[in-house]
Amino acid sequence: MKTARAKRKRPAAPGSRPLRALGRPALLELFDRAIAGGDGLEGAHCVHEVWMRNEPPMNVEAMLARLWSAAADSVPDWLPMRYVEWLPLAYDVAARFQRDGRGRSNIYLVLLDYTDSRADSYGVYVGATRYPPAARFDQHKAGIRAAGSVLKRGIEVLVGPVLHLQGIPRAQAKEIEEGLAEALRAEGLLVQGGH
C-alpha cells in the first residue's frame, strides 16, 4: 500500500562521486544541460567530478563561474565558491574517518586565505561543534568564541569533505577533530585548529 506522501530520493553526497563512471565528454555535456536548465545540484556534481579528476584549475574555475552565474540559488552548500587545489586530498583524508553512532556534534572545515603572506594560498581550520557548521562559521566571524585564524582569514566553510561526519557523538567528534587535523597536516596542508 502506498502512502499519500512519496518518499523523496535523497541527493547523492559529493564524496560518493555519482558521476564517476561518466567519460569526460559525457560529463561536460551533462554540465551544459545543467547550466541550461539552471540545475545547481547536477551542475555541482559535474564540477565536483572534474575537480576530483584533477582537471586543470582554469577549467574548474571557469565551470564554477558558469555554475554560480546560472544557478546560484540551487547550488548545494557543499560546493566551494572558489578553486582549492588540495580539495581532492581533503576528501580522501576525511574519508578515512567514519562515524560511529548518532549525536549532536559536527566536524567542520573552514577555508583560510593566506594569499597575502604565503606561497600556499590556502589553509584549513578543523573544528567540532554542536552548531551547524555554517552557524559556527558565522560565530567565528562575529568574534564569538572565535579562533583568530578563522576570524582574520576564514573565507568559507568546506562542507563536502566532512558531510559524512555530521551528527556524531561528542567524544567521537573530539577524537576525529584531532585526528583529521593531524592527518591533513601530515599530507602537507597548513592546518589550524584541531584541538
N, C-alpha and C positions, 0 to 999 in steps of 0.2 A: 504494500500500500504506500503510495506516495504522499508526502506531506505537502501542505499548502506552500511552504517555503522551500524552494530548491536550494540545495547546498551550493555555495559558491566555490568555484575551483580556486584554491589558494595559489597566488602567484609564486612562480619559482624563485628561490633565493639566488642571488648572484653567484654565490660560491658553488652552486650546483652546475653552473655553466650549461643551461639548457640548449644553447645553440652550438655547442662544441662540435657536433657531428657535421655541421654545415661547412662546405668549402667557402673560400673567400668570396668568389663571385656571387654565390647564393646569399651569403651574409650581407654583402653590400647592396644587393637587390632588395633584400628584406628591410634593410635600413632605409633605403629610398622610399619604400612603401610606407614605412612607419612615419617618416617625415611628412610625406604627402597626406597621410591620414591623421597627423597630429597625435600619434600614439607614442607617448613618452616612455611607457613601460617597455614596449617592444624595441623602440629605438635605444633605450638604455641597455637592454640585454645585448643588442648588436655592438654598441660601443664597448661595453664591458668585455665581450668576447674578443674583439680585435685587440683590445688593451692587454688582455691576458696572453694573447699570442705574440706579444712584443712587437706590434705594428709600429712603424716609425712614429715618434712623438708628434710630428707635424700632422700626420694623418689622424691620429686620435684627437688632437686639439681641434682640427677642422670639423671632425664629426661631432665633438662636444658642442662647438659653437653652433652648428646647424641644428642640433637637437634642442639646445636651450632656446634657440630663436624660434623654432617651430612648435615646440610642445612643452614649454616650461611648466605649465600648470599640471601636467601629468607625468613629469619625470620623477621617478621614485627617489626618496631621500638617500638611498644607498649609493647613488652615482655621484662621485665628486664633481665639482663645478670646474675643476682645472686638472691638467695633466700632472701626475706624480709618477716619476719613473719607477719607483720601487713598489707601486701598488700591487703588482702580481706577487711579489715576495711577501708583502704583508698578508695577503690571502693565504699563501702557503704556510707561513709561520702560524697564523691564527688557527688554521685548520688542525694543527697538532693538539689543540686544547679542546676538550669536549665537556659538555655539561653533564652533571650527574644529579638529577633531581630538579625540582622546581623551587623557586624562591623569589625574592623581590629585588635582587641586585642585578646590575647590568655592567658589563665591561664596555668601555668606550675608548675611542681613539680620537685625538684632535690633531689636525694638520697644523704644524708650526712653520711660520715663514722666517727663513734666515737669509733671504736674498740680499739683504743689506750687509751681511757680515761673514758669510761662509761660502766656500766653494760648493758644498752640497746645500742647495737652496732650501730644502725642506727637512724638517724633523717631525717627530711624532710624540705626543703625550699619551701615556697609557693611564687610564683611571678606572675606578669602580665606584658605582653609585647606586642609590636606591631610586633615584630620579630617572626619567627618560633621558638618554644621552644628550638630546638637543636642549632640554631644560637645564641640565647640568652645565653644558657649554655656556648657555646664557648667564647662569650664575657666576661662572668664572669671569666672563666679560664684564659683569656688573660689580665685580670685586667681592662677591660673596664666597667665603672660604676658597678664595682663588689661588691657584698656582700661578706664580709670577710668569712662568713661561707661556701659559695659556692667556693670561691677562694681556701680556705685551705682544705675543706673537701668534696666538691662535687665530686661524682663519676659517676653519670649518671642521665639522665632525665627519670622520670617516666611518660611516655606518657599516658598509658592506662586509669588510673582513671579519667583524665580530658580531654579525647579525645572529649567529647561532649561539652566542654567549649572553643572551638577554634572559632575564627571569630565572636567575640561578641562585642557589643558597649563598648567604653572606660569607660563610667561611670559605667556600669554594671560590667565590669572587676574589677574595683577598689573595688566595694562592695563585689563581690564574692571572690576576693583575701583575703580581711579582714575576711569575714565570714568563708571561708574554713579554714584559718589558726586557727581561734578561735575554730571551730568545731573539728579539728584534735587535738588541744591542750586539749580540753575538754574530748577527748577519751583517753588521756594519752600519746600521742606521743610527742616526742621532736621536736618542730617546730620553725623554724627561718623564717624571712621574714613576709609576710602578711601585709604589710603596704602600 
